[in-house]
Amino acid sequence: MNSFKNQLRSWPLFAAAVLAAATGCGGAKGLVPVEGRVTFSGKEPPACGYLYFVPREMSVNERHDRVGSLPGTALFLQDGLFRAGTFTPGDGLRPGSYEVRLDCSAAPSTAHDSRPSSLAPSDFTPPDLVVPATGPRPVHYGLDVR
């Protein structure tokens, strides 16, 4: 009977360990640190903004099963520095190829103008980011908006 009670007592610890492993605790997420700087014609950005990293090869099954590449984001401040994140800010991206989207907007100029205007040229398309599975860390991504 004591053996059964000991097993019952250890069950919560076992369940917690399995749950932590399944949710990707620590470095088990397979994330690669990605950092860099956003500039506008070689100078600091005119405003804070966001970068969005959209996986190029993400299938419907990958989105559902949470395997392969996942989307990520990065906030950059007036100095343009950023660290990309997938689950939490700055935790990194999974290896893969990403389409990069930029959101750097000016505040509306009047009360009647409710939509902020983009500070990037309308024809600007950021280059893709490739996050290799191996190699130097962190991966650096520089973006100069012209």
Secondary structure, 3 states (H helix, E strand, C coil): CHHHHHHHHHHHHHHHHHHHHHHCCHHHHCCECEEEEEEECCECCCCCEEEEEEECCCCHHHHHHCCCCCCEEEEECCCCEEECECCCCCCCECCEEEEEEEECEECCCCCCCCCCEECCCCCCCCCCEEECCCCCCCEEEEEEEC
